[in-house]
Amino acid sequence: MTNAPGVTAAPDGPVRVALVDDQPLVRAGLRMVINSQPDLQVVVEADDGRDALHRLATTASDVVLMDVRMPGMDGLSATRALLADDGRATAGDPRVVVLTTFDLDEYVLDAIRAGASGFLLKDAQPEELLTAIRTVHQGDAVIAPSSTRRLMERLVTALPPEEAAGPQEALAGLTGREREVLVLMARGRSNTEIATDLFVAEATVKTHVGRILSKLNARDRVQAVVTAYETGLVRPGS
């Protein structure tokens, strides 16, 4: 997306964070944690998806923390609208991190498919929240913590059988080594850990990851991981 006329330009400085949650106390807690960091700043707050889209149309944000279940427009619909490439007057190209609990699995998977860069449990520790914001801002996805891997496995387990073992055509263009790297990505391994596992340089892993994302037409790592599970390349518990 490109900045539209009248939209605030992206300044040099702290990572700009938007909070979208219908519970004022939740937003207050998130705001306190985020604004305690010199490299992060809350610039937008909204209590539902429609309000968020309205505010983000004029105020640029780098990372959006999006609750799933809200009155009015929910987080899933808002994520789809925010990340849709439809020429809307949206400030920049924010990354979305979905805030969820285990009982909202199906919503989270839909949000990831819509382009969200990851998901975070609402009972996560403050350090996990801060790491998630910085991680997605740097262009990666929030899939590494063990709790996230367990959630991903629950998501895929809940899929209908025909989706959980999707067509292999999506993987047809990957080389054998790229499939190895994708499997390790799906297991929550970082580039450094993958390099150690495969006895190659980290720069080589980064090259493989870039090619995997390109071939799968994936926005980021978490999109690629969803494909790995959906095609049966990786199965829950493997």
N, C-alpha and C positions, 0 to 999 in steps of 0.2 A: 504494500500500500504506500502511497505517497501523501505528503502533507497537503491538505486542501487549503484554499484561501480562507484566512481568518482563523486558522488553527495554530495554536502555539507551537513554535519551533522547538526542537529538542536542544536544550542547553547542555554545556559541559558541566558536570557536577554529579551529585548523588543519583543513584538509580531511583527513578520515579515510580512509585507503587500506587495502584488503585485498589481500594478495599470495597468489595461488593458483598454485602451480607445484610439481612433484614433485622439482625439483632444488634442494637446499639452497644450492648456490653461486649459482645464479641469484637465488634469493630474497635472499640476503645482499647481492648486488650491488645489486639493486633497493632494498632497505631502506636501504643506505648512501646512495644517491643521493637518495632521497625524504626521509629524515630529516635531510639536510643543509640542507633548506629550512625556514625558520621558519613558513611557511604550510601545510606538509604534514606528516603523521604516519602512519606505519604502525601500525595498531591490531590487525590480524588477519593471521595467516599460516596457510596450509593446504597440504597436499601432494597433495590430490585434491579433486574436486568435492563428494563426500559430506561430507568433513571441513569444507570451506568452508561448505556449507549449515548444518551443525551449529553452527559457530562464529558465523556471521552471524545465526543465529536469536536470539542473546543479546547480540551486540556490534554496535552500529550502525557502518556504513561508508558513506561517500559515493561512493567510486569503488572498483571491483574490477578489478584486473589479473588476467585469467584466461588461463592457458595452455590450449591446445586439447587436446593429446595427453597424457593422464595415465593411470596405472593406476587401477583402480576406476571411479569415475564421471569421465568426461572433461569437458573444459571446455564442450563443446556442450550436453551433458545438464544440466550444472550451471547454465548460463546460462538455459536454458529453465525450469528449476525455480525459479531465483532470481527471475526476472522474471514468472513466471506469476501472474495475478491470481486466486489460489485461496484467499485468506484465511489462508495459512500464517502462523505466528508469525515474521515476518521483520522485522528492525529497519529501519524506514524504507524508502526506495526508491532503492537504490544504482544507479549507472550502471556498466555493464560495458565495459571495453576489452579486446578479445581480443588476446593475444600470439601471434604466428604467424610462420611463415616461408613463402616462396613455394610450397613444396611441399604446403601444407595449404589450398589455395585453396577447395576445396569445403566444408571444415569452416567456414571463415571466413564464407562467404556464408550458410550455415545459421545461424550464430551471430548475424549481423546481422539476419536474418529473425526470429530469436527475440527480438530486442529489444536487442542489444548496441549501444552508442553509437559504436562505431568499432573500429579494429584498429590494431595497432602492430607493426612488424617487430622481431624480437628483437635485431637488430643496429643498432637505432636509436641515435642519439646521446643522451646523458643529457638534453640540452636538449629534444629532441623528446619524450622520456618525460614530463618535467615539464610541458611545454606541453600534452600530451595530457590529463594528469590535470586540469589547471586548466580546460582547454577543456570537457571533458565535465561537470565539476562546475558550470560556469556554464550548463549546459543546451544546449550545442551538441554537435556531433559531430566526430570526428577524420576529416576527409576532405580537408583542404587540402594537405598535403605532396605533392609530385610523386610520391614513392614510393608513397603511398597511392592516388593516381589510377591509377598503373600497375597496382597490385594489383587495384583494382576492375575495370579493363579485362580483366585476366587471369581474374578470377572470372566475368565475364559471357561471355567468349569460351568458357569451359569449360562453360557451360550447354548443355543440349540445345536445338536450334533452336526447339522449340515454346515454351520458357521464355524464351529470349533475345529473342524478338519476341512478347511476351505481348499479351493483348487490350487494345485501346485504351480500354475502358470506364473503366479506372482514371483516365484523363486527361480524361474527358469533361466533368467539372465545372470544369476550369481555364479561365480566360480566356486570351486570346492573350498578354497581358503576363505572366501567371503561368507560362505555358509557357516564355517567354523567361528568366524568373528561374530556373526549374527547370533549364534547360539550363546556365546559367552556374553554378549550384550544383554540377551534376554535373561540371563542368570544374574544380572545386576553387576557385572564386572566393569570396572573402569578401564580406560585406555591403557593405563599403566599396568593394571593387573592382567589385561589381555596380552600385552606385550610380554610379560613374564611367563604366562601360560604357554604362549606359542614360540617363545625364544626368538622374538624379533624386536626391532626398534619400535619405540612408541610412535615415531613419525610414520612408520609403515602401517601401524594400526590405524592412525588417523586417516591415512590415504584409503585404506580398506573401508572404514566407516563412511567416509565421504562418497565412495563409489556405491556402497550399499544403499545409502539414502537416495542417491540419484537414480539407481536402477529400480528401487521400490517406489519412487516418487513420494518419499516420506518427508514430512516437514522436519522431523528431528528423530532422535534415537527412540523415543517412546512410541512413535508411529511405526517404526521398523519392528520394534518388539511386539506390538500388537499383531503385525503381519506374521511374525514368527510363530506366535501362538495359534492364530487363526488357521494357518496352513498346516499345523501339526508338526512343524519342524521342531518345536519345543512343546512339551506337554507339562501340565501342572505336576510338580513334585519331581520332575526329571532333573 
